[in-house]
Structure formats: structure tokens, C-alpha cells
Amino acid sequence: MARMKFFCDAERCIECNGCVTACKNANEVPWGINRRRVVTLNDGEPGERSLSVACMHCSDAPCQAVCPVDCFYQTEDGLVLHDKDICIGCGYCFYACPFGAPQFPSEGAFGSRGKMDKCTFCAGGPEETASAEEQRKYGANRLAEGKLPACAEMCATKALLAGDADEVADIYRERVAYRGAVGMATGWGVGYGKPGIRSNTIDLTGKAAGRD
């Protein structure tokens, strides 16, 4: 089976936050919760870079290791999902995750936590696939429809890659090789429009669905 992974190409990310908006629209997440966010390193300084960050669906997920009620589970595709009916809102996963992926709703009494929410790779949850209950609790199940996560599909510069880990690695390897071949030349046509550099649209069989 393919192992689904995210990767953000910092050379292409322009901090437009299109991925953040796409995620919110597709999954209808509650107010105050961001399953995906864009962070900027060395802001305003030489070498400034931006990265789109969400749950990385770790192979050995620390959130899963510390959960006292075992609400986390891994799918055959390697995605780390969780069951909100089991979650007790203890917050252990939040402190264990190096990416700050677990989110908690802010409503309710001060200091209280509701059911944890995080990126699902647009793969839904343990409820019946494509059911109203799955949509309400976990958001869109785009993978069941043969689609990529909304954030990757909407990335204007194809900085955010999603799909089979081997295919994602091959795409990034091609980009790095091409950048070196042209001496890091800049410009839209070089950075984004060169024929032969594959796009971020990868179908669930692990094959690239198109080229730029």
C-alpha cells in the first residue's frame, strides 16, 4: 500500500494562505481551529522562507504514543486519524506533537478542552464513509472520492505536495536537480512553468496525474 505524506517546497511557497482557506472550506472546522497554517522563518531577513504546516501523519506518531485512551489509529495508507467519540480532551497529544497539529475548541469554561481536532489528510474518520456524521465530525473524505487533500489541490504554486511518499520524493528530486542545472535562475517561467517538472496532483495509485 502507498504511504500518504505531505511535503512543502519552501522554494515555492509564497505565504498566500490558500491552503489554509481551502482546508477551512472543505472541512468546515470550528472557529478558532486551524488544521493547517503557514509559518515564516527569518521573517523580513535574507533567506526568508515560508512553510505550510499541518499534521505530518508520522510513521511513529508521538501523539498516538502518549494518548491515554488510544483514540488514535493508523490506516493502511499510513494516515494518523483519531476517534472523537473516544477522545477525552486531555491535551497530551498537543504537547507531544512537534508540529502543533492537535487543536482544541475554545468555547466552554476557562481551561476546559473539548474533543481534539486535527488534519485528516481529507480522509474522514471512523464513521461510515461519506456519511453526514463523518462530515460533521471530521470534514471531507476526499480520498474516498479519489481526490487529493483540498490544501494541496488549491496550492497556486504547487509548493504543497501530497500523495504517495515515493512519488512526492521523486517530484521534489526532479525540482532540486532542475534548480541546480539552471543555476537557481529565478522567474515564474523557470520556477513554475518549465515543461517536465511534475505537478502536485498525484492520484491514489501513486501516479502523477499531470505535468506543468
Contacts in CASP RR format, 6 or more apart in sequence:
PFRMAT RR
TARGET T0000
AUTHOR 0000-0000-0000
METHOD contacts of the structure
MODEL  1
MARMKFFCDAERCIECNGCVTACKNANEVPWGINRRRVVTLNDGEPGERS
LSVACMHCSDAPCQAVCPVDCFYQTEDGLVLHDKDICIGCGYCFYACPFG
APQFPSEGAFGSRGKMDKCTFCAGGPEETASAEEQRKYGANRLAEGKLPA
CAEMCATKALLAGDADEVADIYRERVAYRGAVGMATGWGVGYGKPGIRSN
TIDLTGKAAGRD
1 76 0 8 1.000
1 77 0 8 1.000
1 78 0 8 1.000
2 77 0 8 1.000
2 163 0 8 1.000
2 164 0 8 1.000
2 165 0 8 1.000
2 166 0 8 1.000
2 204 0 8 1.000
2 205 0 8 1.000
2 206 0 8 1.000
3 59 0 8 1.000
3 77 0 8 1.000
3 78 0 8 1.000
3 164 0 8 1.000
3 165 0 8 1.000
4 57 0 8 1.000
4 77 0 8 1.000
4 78 0 8 1.000
4 79 0 8 1.000
4 121 0 8 1.000
4 123 0 8 1.000
4 143 0 8 1.000
4 162 0 8 1.000
4 163 0 8 1.000
4 164 0 8 1.000
4 165 0 8 1.000
5 56 0 8 1.000
5 57 0 8 1.000
5 162 0 8 1.000
5 163 0 8 1.000
5 164 0 8 1.000
5 165 0 8 1.000
5 168 0 8 1.000
6 54 0 8 1.000
6 56 0 8 1.000
6 57 0 8 1.000
6 121 0 8 1.000
6 149 0 8 1.000
6 152 0 8 1.000
6 160 0 8 1.000
6 161 0 8 1.000
6 162 0 8 1.000
6 163 0 8 1.000
7 160 0 8 1.000
7 161 0 8 1.000
7 162 0 8 1.000
7 168 0 8 1.000
7 169 0 8 1.000
7 172 0 8 1.000
8 51 0 8 1.000
8 52 0 8 1.000
8 53 0 8 1.000
8 159 0 8 1.000
8 160 0 8 1.000
8 161 0 8 1.000
9 158 0 8 1.000
9 159 0 8 1.000
9 160 0 8 1.000
9 161 0 8 1.000
9 172 0 8 1.000
9 175 0 8 1.000
10 49 0 8 1.000
10 50 0 8 1.000
10 51 0 8 1.000
10 159 0 8 1.000
11 49 0 8 1.000
11 159 0 8 1.000
11 175 0 8 1.000
11 179 0 8 1.000
12 157 0 8 1.000
12 158 0 8 1.000
12 159 0 8 1.000
12 191 0 8 1.000
12 192 0 8 1.000
13 38 0 8 1.000
13 49 0 8 1.000
13 50 0 8 1.000
13 51 0 8 1.000
13 52 0 8 1.000
13 157 0 8 1.000
13 159 0 8 1.000
13 160 0 8 1.000
14 50 0 8 1.000
14 156 0 8 1.000
14 157 0 8 1.000
14 159 0 8 1.000
15 38 0 8 1.000
15 40 0 8 1.000
15 50 0 8 1.000
16 156 0 8 1.000
16 157 0 8 1.000
17 38 0 8 1.000
18 151 0 8 1.000
18 154 0 8 1.000
18 155 0 8 1.000
18 156 0 8 1.000
19 36 0 8 1.000
19 38 0 8 1.000
19 52 0 8 1.000
19 151 0 8 1.000
19 152 0 8 1.000
19 154 0 8 1.000
19 155 0 8 1.000
19 160 0 8 1.000
20 34 0 8 1.000
20 36 0 8 1.000
20 37 0 8 1.000
20 38 0 8 1.000
20 52 0 8 1.000
20 151 0 8 1.000
21 154 0 8 1.000
22 150 0 8 1.000
22 151 0 8 1.000
22 153 0 8 1.000
22 154 0 8 1.000
23 29 0 8 1.000
23 34 0 8 1.000
23 35 0 8 1.000
23 36 0 8 1.000
23 54 0 8 1.000
23 119 0 8 1.000
23 149 0 8 1.000
23 150 0 8 1.000
23 151 0 8 1.000
24 34 0 8 1.000
24 35 0 8 1.000
25 150 0 8 1.000
26 122 0 8 1.000
26 139 0 8 1.000
26 140 0 8 1.000
26 142 0 8 1.000
26 149 0 8 1.000
26 150 0 8 1.000
27 35 0 8 1.000
27 120 0 8 1.000
27 122 0 8 1.000
27 138 0 8 1.000
27 139 0 8 1.000
27 140 0 8 1.000
27 150 0 8 1.000
28 135 0 8 1.000
28 139 0 8 1.000
29 35 0 8 1.000
29 103 0 8 1.000
29 117 0 8 1.000
29 139 0 8 1.000
30 105 0 8 1.000
30 117 0 8 1.000
31 106 0 8 1.000
32 103 0 8 1.000
32 105 0 8 1.000
32 106 0 8 1.000
33 103 0 8 1.000
33 104 0 8 1.000
33 105 0 8 1.000
33 117 0 8 1.000
34 103 0 8 1.000
35 54 0 8 1.000
35 55 0 8 1.000
35 101 0 8 1.000
35 103 0 8 1.000
35 117 0 8 1.000
35 118 0 8 1.000
35 119 0 8 1.000
35 120 0 8 1.000
36 52 0 8 1.000
36 53 0 8 1.000
36 54 0 8 1.000
36 119 0 8 1.000
36 151 0 8 1.000
37 52 0 8 1.000
37 53 0 8 1.000
37 54 0 8 1.000
38 50 0 8 1.000
38 51 0 8 1.000
38 52 0 8 1.000
38 53 0 8 1.000
39 50 0 8 1.000
39 51 0 8 1.000
39 53 0 8 1.000
40 48 0 8 1.000
40 49 0 8 1.000
40 50 0 8 1.000
40 51 0 8 1.000
41 48 0 8 1.000
41 49 0 8 1.000
41 50 0 8 1.000
41 51 0 8 1.000
42 48 0 8 1.000
42 49 0 8 1.000
52 151 0 8 1.000
52 155 0 8 1.000
52 159 0 8 1.000
52 160 0 8 1.000
53 99 0 8 1.000
53 100 0 8 1.000
54 99 0 8 1.000
54 101 0 8 1.000
54 118 0 8 1.000
54 119 0 8 1.000
54 151 0 8 1.000
55 80 0 8 1.000
55 97 0 8 1.000
55 99 0 8 1.000
55 101 0 8 1.000
55 102 0 8 1.000
55 118 0 8 1.000
55 119 0 8 1.000
55 120 0 8 1.000
55 121 0 8 1.000
56 99 0 8 1.000
56 101 0 8 1.000
57 78 0 8 1.000
57 79 0 8 1.000
57 80 0 8 1.000
57 119 0 8 1.000
57 121 0 8 1.000
58 80 0 8 1.000
59 78 0 8 1.000
61 72 0 8 1.000
61 74 0 8 1.000
61 80 0 8 1.000
62 96 0 8 1.000
62 97 0 8 1.000
62 98 0 8 1.000
63 72 0 8 1.000
63 80 0 8 1.000
63 92 0 8 1.000
63 93 0 8 1.000
63 96 0 8 1.000
63 97 0 8 1.000
63 101 0 8 1.000
63 102 0 8 1.000
64 70 0 8 1.000
64 72 0 8 1.000
64 73 0 8 1.000
64 74 0 8 1.000
64 80 0 8 1.000
65 96 0 8 1.000
66 92 0 8 1.000
66 93 0 8 1.000
66 95 0 8 1.000
66 96 0 8 1.000
67 92 0 8 1.000
67 93 0 8 1.000
68 88 0 8 1.000
68 90 0 8 1.000
68 92 0 8 1.000
69 86 0 8 1.000
69 87 0 8 1.000
69 88 0 8 1.000
69 90 0 8 1.000
70 86 0 8 1.000
71 82 0 8 1.000
71 83 0 8 1.000
71 84 0 8 1.000
71 86 0 8 1.000
71 87 0 8 1.000
71 88 0 8 1.000
71 116 0 8 1.000
72 80 0 8 1.000
72 81 0 8 1.000
72 82 0 8 1.000
72 93 0 8 1.000
73 80 0 8 1.000
73 81 0 8 1.000
73 82 0 8 1.000
73 83 0 8 1.000
73 126 0 8 1.000
74 80 0 8 1.000
74 81 0 8 1.000
75 81 0 8 1.000
75 123 0 8 1.000
77 123 0 8 1.000
77 143 0 8 1.000
79 120 0 8 1.000
79 121 0 8 1.000
79 123 0 8 1.000
81 120 0 8 1.000
81 123 0 8 1.000
81 124 0 8 1.000
81 125 0 8 1.000
81 126 0 8 1.000
81 138 0 8 1.000
82 116 0 8 1.000
82 118 0 8 1.000
83 125 0 8 1.000
83 126 0 8 1.000
84 115 0 8 1.000
84 116 0 8 1.000
84 117 0 8 1.000
84 137 0 8 1.000
84 138 0 8 1.000
85 126 0 8 1.000
87 114 0 8 1.000
87 115 0 8 1.000
87 116 0 8 1.000
89 104 0 8 1.000
89 113 0 8 1.000
89 114 0 8 1.000
89 115 0 8 1.000
89 116 0 8 1.000
90 113 0 8 1.000
91 102 0 8 1.000
91 104 0 8 1.000
91 113 0 8 1.000
91 116 0 8 1.000
93 102 0 8 1.000
93 116 0 8 1.000
94 100 0 8 1.000
94 102 0 8 1.000
94 103 0 8 1.000
94 104 0 8 1.000
94 116 0 8 1.000
101 118 0 8 1.000
101 119 0 8 1.000
102 116 0 8 1.000
102 117 0 8 1.000
102 118 0 8 1.000
103 116 0 8 1.000
103 117 0 8 1.000
103 118 0 8 1.000
104 113 0 8 1.000
104 114 0 8 1.000
104 116 0 8 1.000
104 117 0 8 1.000
105 113 0 8 1.000
105 114 0 8 1.000
105 115 0 8 1.000
105 117 0 8 1.000
119 149 0 8 1.000
120 138 0 8 1.000
120 139 0 8 1.000
121 143 0 8 1.000
121 149 0 8 1.000
121 162 0 8 1.000
122 139 0 8 1.000
122 140 0 8 1.000
122 141 0 8 1.000
122 142 0 8 1.000
122 143 0 8 1.000
122 147 0 8 1.000
122 148 0 8 1.000
122 149 0 8 1.000
122 150 0 8 1.000
123 141 0 8 1.000
123 142 0 8 1.000
123 143 0 8 1.000
123 144 0 8 1.000
124 134 0 8 1.000
124 138 0 8 1.000
124 139 0 8 1.000
124 140 0 8 1.000
124 141 0 8 1.000
124 143 0 8 1.000
124 144 0 8 1.000
125 134 0 8 1.000
125 137 0 8 1.000
125 138 0 8 1.000
125 141 0 8 1.000
127 133 0 8 1.000
127 134 0 8 1.000
127 137 0 8 1.000
127 138 0 8 1.000
128 134 0 8 1.000
129 141 0 8 1.000
129 144 0 8 1.000
130 141 0 8 1.000
130 144 0 8 1.000
130 145 0 8 1.000
134 141 0 8 1.000
135 141 0 8 1.000
140 150 0 8 1.000
142 148 0 8 1.000
142 149 0 8 1.000
142 150 0 8 1.000
143 149 0 8 1.000
143 204 0 8 1.000
146 203 0 8 1.000
146 204 0 8 1.000
147 153 0 8 1.000
148 162 0 8 1.000
148 163 0 8 1.000
148 200 0 8 1.000
148 201 0 8 1.000
148 202 0 8 1.000
149 162 0 8 1.000
151 160 0 8 1.000
151 162 0 8 1.000
152 160 0 8 1.000
152 161 0 8 1.000
152 162 0 8 1.000
152 163 0 8 1.000
152 200 0 8 1.000
153 201 0 8 1.000
155 200 0 8 1.000
157 192 0 8 1.000
158 192 0 8 1.000
158 199 0 8 1.000
158 200 0 8 1.000
158 212 0 8 1.000
159 200 0 8 1.000
160 200 0 8 1.000
161 168 0 8 1.000
161 171 0 8 1.000
161 172 0 8 1.000
161 200 0 8 1.000
161 202 0 8 1.000
162 168 0 8 1.000
162 200 0 8 1.000
162 202 0 8 1.000
163 202 0 8 1.000
163 204 0 8 1.000
163 206 0 8 1.000
164 202 0 8 1.000
164 206 0 8 1.000
166 206 0 8 1.000
167 202 0 8 1.000
167 206 0 8 1.000
167 207 0 8 1.000
167 208 0 8 1.000
168 202 0 8 1.000
170 198 0 8 1.000
171 197 0 8 1.000
171 198 0 8 1.000
171 200 0 8 1.000
171 202 0 8 1.000
171 208 0 8 1.000
174 196 0 8 1.000
174 197 0 8 1.000
174 198 0 8 1.000
175 197 0 8 1.000
178 194 0 8 1.000
178 197 0 8 1.000
182 190 0 8 1.000
191 197 0 8 1.000
192 212 0 8 1.000
193 212 0 8 1.000
194 212 0 8 1.000
195 211 0 8 1.000
195 212 0 8 1.000
196 211 0 8 1.000
196 212 0 8 1.000
197 211 0 8 1.000
197 212 0 8 1.000
198 208 0 8 1.000
198 210 0 8 1.000
198 211 0 8 1.000
198 212 0 8 1.000
199 208 0 8 1.000
199 209 0 8 1.000
199 210 0 8 1.000
199 211 0 8 1.000
199 212 0 8 1.000
201 208 0 8 1.000
201 209 0 8 1.000
201 210 0 8 1.000
202 208 0 8 1.000
202 209 0 8 1.000
203 209 0 8 1.000
END
